[in-house]
Amino acid sequence: MIEEFLSELTWLQAFGTIFGIVQVVLARQNSVHTYLFGIASILISMWVLYQSALYADILLNMYYLVMSVYGWVYWKFGKQKAEVPISTVNKNEFLKANGIVLGCFALMSYWLFYHTDSDVPIWDAVVVAFAWAGMWLMAKRKIENWVYLNISNIISIPLLMYKELYIYAGMSVFLFIMGTSGYLKWRKLMSKENQTVYAAA
């Protein structure tokens, strides 16, 4: 019975990882289709995380699901009914992003401490807090999303290994590498977009 349970989780982790890898590769390429693969990965991850009692990460994935739909619409149409370009955060967005980190950490750590049987409440809350802010910035097509997501990724690696979710831990290593590459790629794309706008003007 235990072997069947572990086999099921491993199988699901593998499928979730494949979809997640495709998602981040498409995100690096600045493709709006990243969200379609992301939704598939999210749904699988929610079940695996539930079985592993990583409750804050389940809420994170529910948030991801909502933001994936929002991000797809925003990337595709934006406010001007045209594809939104990559940009950097302004002061207000920077404050909002850090407010999301602090607010999410406070809420998640309290909830995990007092309302769940989590044995890693602080650890789990930190991972989720930075990921929430990173996903919000991703939906806004802000280059700084990679920084926040990579902070979440680097912290989640030992957490997932502790929970014996080795495939997901390996995926987090991959996501960290791709996050670094994605930041550099977006910076080049943003520079090209700015040059195009300048030339057109």
Secondary structure, DSSP 8 states (H G I E B T S, - for coil): -HHHHHHHHHHHHHHHHHHHHHHHHHHHTT-TTHHHHHHHHHHHHHHHHHHTT-HHHHHHHHHHHHHHHHHHHHHHHTTTTS----B---HHHHHHHHHHHHHHHHHHHHHHHHHS--S-HHHHHHHHHHHHHHHHHHHTTBTTHHHHHHHHHHHHHHHHHHTT-HHHHHHHHHHHHHHHHHHHHHHHHHHHHHHHHHHH-
